[in-house]
Amino acid sequence: MNNKLHNSAGLKQFWLCIGLVASLQVFADNQPQHQPLTLQQCRAMALKQNKSMEAATHQEKYAHHTALSFRANFLPNFELNGMGAYSNIDGSFGMAGGNLPTFLPDAAGQPIPNGGFAYFPGMNLNYKLGWMYTGGISVEQPIYMGGKIRTAYRIARLGRQMASANRKLTEAEVLLESDQAYTLVVKAQEMLEVARSYNLLLEELKKNVESAVRHGLKPKNDLLKVQVKLNESELNIRRAENGLRLAKMNLCHCIGLPLISEVEIDSRLPEVPDGSQLATSPTSDITQRPEYALLQHQEEIARQQVKLQQSEILPQVGVRGSYDYLHGVEVNDRTLFDKGAFTALLNVKVPLFHFGERYHKVRAAKAKWQQTQAERENLNEQMTLELTQAANNLDEARLELAISERSLLQADENRRVSRSQYDAGTEPLSDLLEAQLMWQQAWQTHVESRSQMYLKYVEYLKAAGRLQP
């Protein structure tokens, strides 16, 4: 009986484990497969997580709402107001009654006593403040403020445009940073491939030399030479692996992933247009750069600041209307104020004399405008030089890549010929090792040239204001 119970419990545990394993397998099958990250995906992730990009987006929102708040100054302001107060002040005053003389006019129209009297019954007033309260609605509308409202709204709109240009500039900088990190990973992977290929080449050569040494065809010294080179290649592989690890960590930092994340990329860089396609783009057109728009808006803001200061020396006109209800002040147990009334007000303010304060502010604003103009012209020239230099660097990188391709083909052919001559016994081992090293260096130079050409192309797009997601 106990054995049956034990066997039954064991079967239950067995089928429970089978069900758990099946559930885990179904869960694993439903998980999305890991796909290598493309350049566009890395760009999107970098733009999403970058704090500077987030700050630029919030700045653009701030400028947008600020412009809307200044636009509201063109419209009237409605306000509801009220006030209540209590005071225990009370008192009374009166006048005694009696006979008062009467008067009649004479021939000249002057009043003279006529000997008559009129009875005055007297007067007694009791007052008390008690509770007093008032409430009403008012509306204010500026009519002419010397152009201050319109100028302030223009400045706010320019600030919104500057915030948009600043966001585009930050976006271009983030794209350049992400492209550099991505290209560095591609370069590190290819460098590791070069190091491993060179190591395999030396391993094959070592086997051949060992066989030749055993058969007495080659001296043992050749084997030692190959072993030294093989040791160096192992160190180069380790350096390439460490470089790839650091490059991936830098990419993770750029795209917002934990530094220890294991990421894979598709190892492909976008094709760079040839020189004929870029030749149609002028190397002096900087109007598409966000910095150019920033300088333009900055100068325009300085010009509007002059108008804003000039509005302080012009008349200002505004109207105000209100409807208020007042309740309070009791006289002889009757409320004195207990009704509403409408009030209209026209306000005119004309500046007369302020000892030159406002005129000097206008002159200071004009000087600031002229300073901004000079700075804009200087920075535009610097951006033109930067664009020209970026175009030259791209042209040089294109030529360097073409030369590196030819050098790689020539180094590969030289390696092949040297190997054939060494196998035939007509060339020493040192020449073969040198040919293999030249082949490795030519391959590394080719990898470096391809990555540099793409980076120079991205830098050219940024300098031309055409780097977009």
PyMOL commands that set and color helices and strands:
alter all, ss='L'
color gray80, all
select helices_A, chain A and resi 2-30+39-49+51-74+148-214+220-255+275-279+290-313+357-424+429-464
alter helices_A, ss='H'
color red, helices_A
select strands_A, chain A and resi 77-95+98-105+111-120+123-144+316-331+334-349
alter strands_A, ss='S'
color yellow, strands_A
deselect
rebuild
show_as cartoon
